[in-house]
Amino acid sequence: MRRTILALTILTIAAPAFARPGDRPTHLISADLGVTEATFIACFSGVSPDPDHDPTGATQQANKAVLLPCLQQANPDITNSALDIVMDRYRPEGPMRP
């Protein structure tokens, strides 16, 4: 049991930050948005990323409708435009579609 816990702890610590929500570098995104990484991860938990990294524009908009208000609770200065800029910088599928 101790070995299992130790192994899980090591894996958690050693896992790169981008291996979490949607393969995005959560530590960089959260820093750019002025929120903690834990806050970004919690807010992102309500998002449904496309596993093929090819979401429709409607899917991207629906995800942002969940993500933005959550992030704004932690940092009211985050605007729709600022979120787009930061997420486009790190989005695996490229910039948001119109």
N, CA and C of each residue as an Amber inpcrd file, in Angstrom:
protein
   294
   0.8190000  -1.1890000   0.0000000   0.0000000   0.0000000   0.0000000
   0.8660000   1.2570000   0.0000000   1.9200000   1.2620000   0.8390000
   2.7990000   2.4210000   0.8850000   3.4750000   2.6620000  -0.4580000
   3.8700000   1.5650000  -1.1090000   4.5190000   1.7020000  -2.4230000
   3.5660000   2.2970000  -3.4430000   2.3120000   1.8830000  -3.3800000
   1.3120000   2.4140000  -4.3080000   1.1280000   3.9050000  -4.0860000
   0.9930000   4.3060000  -2.8420000   0.8290000   5.7210000  -2.5290000
   2.0610000   6.5080000  -2.9490000   3.2340000   5.9730000  -2.6730000
   4.4690000   6.6390000  -3.0610000   4.5520000   6.7670000  -4.5770000
   4.2240000   5.7110000  -5.2810000   4.2710000   5.7460000  -6.7450000
   3.2990000   6.7770000  -7.3020000   2.0950000   6.8140000  -6.7650000
   1.1110000   7.7960000  -7.2250000   1.5640000   9.2110000  -6.9200000
   2.1720000   9.4050000  -5.7760000   2.6800000  10.7270000  -5.4120000
   3.7790000  11.1510000  -6.3700000   4.6880000  10.2650000  -6.6660000
   5.7800000  10.5740000  -7.6030000   5.2340000  10.8860000  -8.9790000
   4.2860000  10.1000000  -9.4530000   3.6950000  10.3510000 -10.7650000
   2.9810000  11.6880000 -10.8060000   2.2830000  12.0270000  -9.7470000
   1.5790000  13.2990000  -9.6960000   2.5480000  14.4640000  -9.7340000
   3.6180000  14.3560000  -8.9760000   4.6090000  15.4320000  -8.9440000
   5.3690000  15.5090000 -10.2540000   5.6950000  14.3780000 -10.8240000
   6.5060000  14.3490000 -12.0380000   5.7070000  14.6230000 -13.3030000
   4.3900000  14.4920000 -13.2450000   3.5710000  14.6860000 -14.4420000
   3.6760000  16.1250000 -14.9170000   3.9130000  16.3180000 -16.2090000
   4.0140000  17.6850000 -16.7110000   2.6690000  18.3910000 -16.6220000
   2.7000000  19.6910000 -16.4090000   1.4640000  20.4610000 -16.2470000
   0.5770000  20.3820000 -17.4840000   1.1660000  20.2170000 -18.6570000
   0.3340000  20.1820000 -19.8600000  -0.3910000  18.8580000 -20.0350000
  -0.1710000  17.8990000 -19.1480000  -0.8530000  16.6120000 -19.2550000
  -2.2360000  16.6710000 -18.6190000  -2.6030000  17.8000000 -18.1000000
  -3.9140000  17.9640000 -17.4880000  -4.8820000  18.5540000 -18.4890000
  -5.8310000  19.3680000 -18.0850000  -6.9450000  19.7510000 -18.9450000
  -6.6110000  19.9420000 -20.4170000  -7.0910000  19.0200000 -21.2150000
  -6.9930000  19.1590000 -22.6600000  -5.5970000  19.2850000 -23.2080000
  -4.6060000  18.7330000 -22.5490000  -3.2140000  18.8070000 -22.9960000
  -2.7160000  20.2400000 -23.1400000  -3.2230000  21.1110000 -22.3160000
  -2.7910000  22.5020000 -22.3410000  -1.8250000  22.7450000 -21.1840000
  -0.8640000  23.6630000 -21.3720000   0.0850000  23.9720000 -20.3000000
  -0.6010000  24.8430000 -19.2430000  -1.2740000  24.2080000 -18.3190000
  -2.1080000  24.9200000 -17.3610000  -1.3310000  25.9290000 -16.5260000
  -0.0780000  25.6470000 -16.2500000   0.7200000  26.5860000 -15.4600000
   0.9590000  27.8900000 -16.2160000   1.1260000  27.8030000 -17.5310000
   1.3420000  29.0030000 -18.3420000   0.0370000  29.7710000 -18.5560000
  -1.0230000  29.0430000 -18.8480000  -2.3220000  29.6820000 -19.0710000
  -2.7670000  30.4170000 -17.8150000  -2.6880000  29.7450000 -16.6860000
  -3.1380000  30.3760000 -15.4420000  -2.3080000  31.6180000 -15.1270000
  -1.0120000  31.5510000 -15.3620000  -0.1600000  32.7230000 -15.1210000
  -0.5590000  33.8720000 -16.0380000  -0.8120000  33.5730000 -17.3060000
  -1.2150000  34.6130000 -18.2560000  -2.5580000  35.2390000 -17.8850000
  -3.4320000  34.4530000 -17.2690000  -4.7570000  34.9500000 -16.8900000
  -4.7840000  35.5710000 -15.4930000  -3.7110000  35.4120000 -14.7450000
  -3.6670000  35.9830000 -13.4050000  -4.5050000  35.2300000 -12.3850000
  -4.5860000  33.9090000 -12.5660000  -5.2800000  33.0500000 -11.5990000
  -4.3300000  31.9200000 -11.2210000  -4.6570000  31.2120000 -10.1610000
  -3.8080000  30.0850000  -9.7910000  -4.0510000  28.9300000 -10.7660000
  -3.0860000  28.0500000 -10.8260000  -3.2370000  26.8770000 -11.6770000
  -4.4070000  26.0200000 -11.1960000  -4.5720000  25.9030000  -9.8950000
  -5.6770000  25.1240000  -9.3330000  -7.0240000  25.7230000  -9.7510000
  -7.1040000  27.0440000  -9.7730000  -8.3460000  27.6990000 -10.2040000
  -8.6220000  27.4030000 -11.6630000  -7.5950000  27.5250000 -12.5070000
  -7.8050000  27.2480000 -13.9260000  -8.2580000  25.8100000 -14.1310000
  -7.6130000  24.8790000 -13.4610000  -7.9710000  23.4630000 -13.6100000
  -9.4080000  23.2280000 -13.1470000  -9.7830000  23.8320000 -12.0370000
 -11.1480000  23.6740000 -11.5290000 -12.1620000  24.2510000 -12.5160000
 -11.8790000  25.4310000 -13.0470000 -12.7900000  26.0500000 -14.0180000
 -12.8530000  25.2370000 -15.3080000 -11.7170000  24.7060000 -15.7190000
 -11.6520000  23.9390000 -16.9590000 -12.3750000  22.6010000 -16.8290000
 -12.5980000  22.1560000 -15.6070000 -13.2520000  20.8570000 -15.4180000
 -14.6670000  20.8290000 -15.9880000 -15.2810000  21.9940000 -16.1620000
 -16.6110000  22.0610000 -16.7560000 -16.6030000  22.1390000 -18.2670000
 -15.4210000  22.1670000 -18.8570000 -15.2610000  22.2840000 -20.3100000
 -15.1920000  20.8990000 -20.9350000 -15.6800000  20.7900000 -22.1560000
 -15.6510000  19.5080000 -22.8800000 -14.7310000  19.6160000 -24.0870000
 -13.4140000  19.4450000 -23.8970000 -12.4970000  19.5480000 -25.0350000
 -12.7320000  18.4110000 -26.0240000 -12.5490000  18.6970000 -27.2780000
 -12.7040000  17.6930000 -28.3230000 -11.4600000  16.8120000 -28.3350000
 -11.6320000  15.4880000 -28.2000000 -10.4560000  14.6070000 -28.1310000
  -9.6170000  14.6190000 -29.4070000 -10.2190000  14.9840000 -30.5270000
  -9.4820000  15.0400000 -31.7880000  -8.9170000  16.4310000 -32.0630000
  -9.0960000  17.3480000 -31.1070000  -8.6320000  18.7250000 -31.2600000
  -9.2110000  19.3740000 -32.5110000 -10.4800000  19.0710000 -32.8030000
 -11.1470000  19.6660000 -33.9590000 -12.5810000  20.0580000 -33.5980000
 -12.7290000  20.8900000 -32.5480000 -14.0840000  21.2560000 -32.1380000
 -14.7120000  22.2330000 -33.1150000 -16.0160000  22.2240000 -33.1420000
 -16.7260000  23.2080000 -33.9630000 -16.6510000  24.5580000 -33.2530000
 -16.9480000  25.6040000 -33.9830000 -16.9990000  26.9300000 -33.3770000
 -18.0380000  26.9770000 -32.2630000 -19.1580000  26.2860000 -32.4780000
 -20.2190000  26.2570000 -31.4620000 -19.7350000  25.5720000 -30.1860000
 -18.9730000  24.5050000 -30.3310000 -18.4350000  23.8080000 -29.1660000
 -17.4560000  24.7060000 -28.4170000 -16.6130000  25.3920000 -29.1500000
 -15.6610000  26.2940000 -28.5180000 -16.3970000  27.4050000 -27.7640000
 -17.4510000  27.9420000 -28.3660000 -18.2320000  29.0010000 -27.7100000
 -18.9170000  28.4750000 -26.4510000 -19.4630000  27.2690000 -26.5230000
 -20.1280000  26.6740000 -25.3590000 -19.1290000  26.4430000 -24.2200000
 -17.9400000  25.9860000 -24.5740000 -16.9090000  25.7760000 -23.5510000
 -16.5000000  27.1030000 -22.9180000 -16.3820000  28.1380000 -23.7330000
 -15.9980000  29.4430000 -23.1950000 -17.0930000  30.0100000 -22.2920000
 -18.3490000  29.6950000 -22.6050000 -19.4570000  30.1570000 -21.7680000
 -19.3900000  29.5490000 -20.3690000 -18.7440000  28.4060000 -20.2370000
 -18.5360000  27.7750000 -18.9270000 -17.2610000  28.3250000 -18.2810000
 -16.2090000  28.4250000 -19.0640000 -14.8970000  28.7810000 -18.5400000
 -14.7950000  30.2400000 -18.1010000 -15.2570000  31.1630000 -18.9200000
 -15.0690000  32.5850000 -18.6410000 -15.6990000  33.0370000 -17.3240000
 -16.9720000  32.7470000 -17.0700000 -17.5490000  33.2140000 -15.8000000
 -16.8430000  32.6240000 -14.5690000 -16.4140000  31.3980000 -14.6810000
 -15.6960000  30.7660000 -13.5670000 -14.3770000  31.4870000 -13.3100000
 -13.6270000  31.7600000 -14.3670000 -12.3570000  32.4540000 -14.2220000
 -12.5570000  33.8760000 -13.7130000 -13.6230000  34.5290000 -14.1590000
 -13.8900000  35.8990000 -13.7290000 -14.2190000  35.9830000 -12.2440000
 -14.6940000  34.8840000 -11.6590000 -14.9160000  34.8850000 -10.2120000
 -13.5840000  35.0230000  -9.4700000 -12.5400000  34.4480000 -10.0360000
 -11.2110000  34.5300000  -9.4200000 -10.4900000  35.8150000  -9.8060000
 -10.7140000  36.2770000 -11.0330000 -10.0610000  37.4970000 -11.5140000
 -11.0480000  38.2520000 -12.4120000 -11.7690000  39.2120000 -11.8500000
 -12.7710000  39.9530000 -12.6160000 -12.2050000  40.7400000 -13.7960000
 -10.8910000  40.9140000 -13.8390000 -10.2810000  41.6500000 -14.9350000
 -10.1610000  40.8320000 -16.2240000 -10.4380000  39.5430000 -16.1700000
 -10.3560000  38.7130000 -17.3740000 -11.5430000  39.0470000 -18.2680000
 -11.2390000  39.4890000 -19.4630000 -12.2780000  39.8090000 -20.4440000
 -12.4060000  38.6630000 -21.4430000 -13.4720000  38.7020000 -22.2010000
 -13.6740000  37.7260000 -23.2600000 -12.4870000  37.7500000 -24.2250000
 -12.0710000  38.9390000 -24.5980000 -10.9560000  39.0910000 -25.5320000
  -9.6540000  38.5500000 -24.9360000  -9.3960000  38.8590000 -23.6680000
  -8.1670000  38.3760000 -23.0230000  -8.1590000  36.8550000 -22.9580000
  -9.3120000  36.2610000 -22.6500000  -9.3890000  34.8000000 -22.6030000
  -9.1130000  34.2130000 -23.9820000  -9.6930000  34.8110000 -25.0280000
  -9.4420000  34.3320000 -26.3940000  -7.9560000  34.3760000 -26.7340000
  -7.3190000  35.4730000 -26.4150000  -5.9000000  35.6360000 -26.7450000
  -5.0590000  34.5700000 -26.0480000  -5.2910000  34.3900000 -24.7550000
  -4.4960000  33.4130000 -23.9950000  -4.7920000  31.9940000 -24.4730000
  -6.0580000  31.6490000 -24.6130000  -6.3970000  30.2840000 -25.0190000
  -5.9150000  29.9900000 -26.4380000  -5.9990000  30.9670000 -27.3420000
  -5.4980000  30.7600000 -28.6990000  -4.0000000  30.4820000 -28.6920000
  -3.2930000  31.1200000 -27.7780000  -1.8470000  30.9290000 -27.6730000
  -1.5020000  29.4790000 -27.3550000  -2.3490000  28.7980000 -26.5820000
  -2.0370000  27.4610000 -26.1060000  -2.9720000  26.3730000 -26.6190000
  -3.9500000  26.7270000 -27.4340000  -4.9360000  25.7470000 -27.9040000
  -4.2870000  24.7950000 -28.9120000  -4.3260000  23.4790000 -28.6480000
  -3.6870000  22.5190000 -29.5610000  -4.2270000  22.5830000 -30.9840000
  -5.5140000  22.8760000 -31.1190000  -6.1220000  22.8880000 -32.4520000
  -5.9730000  24.2360000 -33.1490000  -5.3300000  25.1940000 -32.5180000
  -5.1530000  26.5020000 -33.1140000  -6.2250000  27.4700000 -32.6460000
  -6.2110000  28.6820000 -33.1940000  -7.1540000  29.7140000 -32.7560000
  -8.6140000  29.3070000 -32.8960000  -9.4400000  29.9530000 -32.0640000
 -10.8840000  29.7140000 -32.1080000 -11.4500000  30.0150000 -33.4820000
 -12.4350000  29.2650000 -33.8400000 -13.1170000  29.5080000 -35.1200000
 -14.2290000  30.5210000 -34.9170000 -14.5250000  31.2720000 -35.9860000
 -15.6300000  32.2550000 -35.8890000 -16.9770000  31.5730000 -35.7480000
